[in-house]
Amino acid sequence: MILIGCLIFAALICFLGGAVVRALAPLHAVDWAEEVSIYCIIWASVLSGSVLVAERRHIATEVVVASLPPRLQLVLGWGVTLLTIGFCAFMALYGYQAVDFALLLDERSASTLRVPQAWAVFLALPVGMVLILGRIGLILLEGHRPFGADLAPIDAAPARMTTGEEH
């Protein structure tokens, strides 16, 4: 979570810094500020997916699901879980192939940095998908469905009954 915040902050600083230098001292302007900002935003976006799954804050249509019978909610939760695992696995494989292809072509950015696109852009997809799969795996090992009604938000503590005999 701290890494994601640092990436977004770095993107903001690079973007604003590049704009300020371009406006106030055009002779000293760099051609890579926006590029680095985009890399930071890409990485922050894909890394945040696993955090959202772990904290159960991903997008869900709870209003629709809550109106369904419990049995159908269970089936739908498992269906969404399996569909998500399949999608993430496919995208991780596709992302790995994109990294491999970009390395083969030695794709680089057009700026003076000449950043290899395989590492700066394409690697984010398989890394993000593998992290999401890992989070889903951990939740399944705990005996829950990552996308279902059997999970309360992490910060929601169960209500305790008090008997008045506590010391």
C-alpha positions in Angstrom: 0.0 0.0 0.0 2.9 2.4 0.8 4.5 1.5 -2.5 1.4 2.3 -4.4 1.2 5.7 -2.7 4.8 6.4 -3.4 4.3 5.6 -7.1 1.3 7.9 -7.4 3.3 10.7 -5.5 6.3 10.2 -7.8 4.0 10.4 -10.8 2.5 13.7 -9.5 6.0 15.2 -8.8 7.4 14.1 -12.2 4.4 15.4 -14.1 4.1 18.7 -12.2 7.9 19.2 -12.1 8.1 18.7 -15.9 5.3 21.1 -16.5 6.8 23.8 -14.3 10.3 23.5 -15.8 8.8 23.5 -19.3 6.9 26.7 -18.5 9.5 28.6 -16.5 12.8 27.4 -18.0 12.1 25.8 -21.4 15.8 25.4 -22.2 16.1 23.0 -19.3 12.9 21.0 -20.0 13.2 17.2 -20.2 11.3 15.0 -22.6 10.8 12.2 -20.2 8.7 13.6 -17.3 5.3 12.5 -18.6 6.8 9.1 -19.6 8.0 8.4 -16.1 4.7 9.6 -14.7 2.8 7.1 -16.9 5.1 4.3 -15.8 4.4 5.1 -12.2 0.6 5.2 -12.8 0.6 1.9 -14.7 2.5 0.1 -11.9 0.4 1.7 -9.1 -2.8 0.6 -10.9 -1.8 -3.0 -11.4 -0.4 -3.4 -7.9 -3.5 -2.0 -6.4 -5.6 -4.9 -7.7 -4.1 -7.4 -5.3 -4.6 -4.9 -2.4 -8.2 -4.4 -3.3 -8.8 -8.2 -3.4 -7.0 -8.7 0.0 -9.1 -5.9 1.6 -12.3 -7.0 -0.1 -12.7 -3.6 -1.7 -13.0 -4.7 -5.3 -16.0 -3.8 -7.4 -19.0 -5.9 -6.6 -22.8 -5.8 -7.4 -23.9 -6.5 -3.8 -27.4 -5.0 -4.3 -28.2 -7.6 -7.0 -26.5 -10.5 -5.3 -28.2 -9.7 -1.9 -31.6 -10.1 -3.5 -30.9 -13.6 -4.7 -31.6 -16.8 -2.7 -28.7 -18.0 -0.6 -28.0 -21.1 -2.7 -27.8 -18.9 -5.9 -25.5 -16.5 -4.0 -23.2 -19.4 -3.2 -23.2 -20.6 -6.8 -22.7 -17.1 -8.2 -19.8 -16.4 -5.7 -18.0 -19.5 -6.8 -18.7 -18.8 -10.4 -17.2 -15.3 -10.1 -14.2 -16.7 -8.2 -13.5 -19.3 -10.9 -14.0 -16.8 -13.7 -11.6 -14.3 -12.0 -9.0 -17.0 -11.6 -9.3 -18.0 -15.2 -9.1 -14.3 -16.4 -6.1 -13.5 -14.2 -4.3 -16.6 -15.3 -4.9 -15.9 -19.0 -3.8 -12.2 -18.6 -0.7 -13.3 -16.7 0.2 -15.6 -19.5 -0.6 -13.0 -22.2 1.4 -10.4 -20.2 4.4 -12.7 -20.0 4.2 -13.3 -23.8 4.1 -9.5 -24.3 7.2 -9.0 -22.1 9.0 -11.7 -24.0 8.0 -10.2 -27.4 9.0 -6.7 -26.3 12.4 -8.1 -25.2 12.8 -9.9 -28.5 12.2 -6.6 -30.4 14.2 -4.6 -27.9 11.3 -2.0 -27.7 12.4 1.2 -26.0 10.8 4.5 -25.3 11.2 7.4 -27.7 12.5 9.8 -25.0 16.1 10.4 -24.2 15.8 7.8 -21.4 15.3 4.9 -23.9 13.6 2.8 -21.2 13.0 -0.8 -22.3 9.2 -1.1 -22.6 9.3 -4.8 -21.6 10.3 -3.8 -18.0 8.6 -0.4 -17.7 5.2 -1.2 -19.2 4.6 -4.8 -20.2 5.9 -6.5 -17.0 3.3 -4.8 -14.9 0.5 -6.9 -16.3 1.8 -10.4 -15.4 3.1 -9.1 -12.1 -0.3 -7.6 -11.2 -2.2 -10.7 -12.2 0.1 -13.1 -10.4 -0.3 -11.0 -7.2 -4.1 -11.1 -7.6 -3.9 -14.9 -8.1 -1.8 -15.1 -5.0 -4.3 -13.1 -2.9 -7.1 -15.2 -4.2 -5.2 -18.4 -3.3 -4.5 -17.1 0.2 -8.2 -16.3 0.7 -9.2 -19.8 -0.6 -6.7 -21.4 1.8 -8.4 -19.6 4.6 -11.6 -21.4 3.6 -13.4 -18.4 2.0 -14.5 -17.3 -1.4 -12.8 -14.1 -2.5 -15.9 -12.9 -4.3 -18.9 -14.0 -2.2 -21.1 -13.3 0.8 -19.0 -15.4 3.2 -16.5 -12.6 3.6 -17.0 -9.5 5.7 -14.7 -6.6 5.1 -11.4 -7.1 6.9 -11.9 -4.1 9.2 -15.4 -5.2 10.3 -15.0 -6.9 13.7 -17.7 -9.3 14.8 -20.0 -8.0 17.5 -19.2 -9.3 21.0 -21.8 -10.3 23.4 -21.1 -9.0 26.9 -22.5 -10.7 30.0 -21.5 -8.1 32.5 -19.1 -10.6 34.2 -16.0 -9.2 32.5 -13.2 -7.9 34.7 
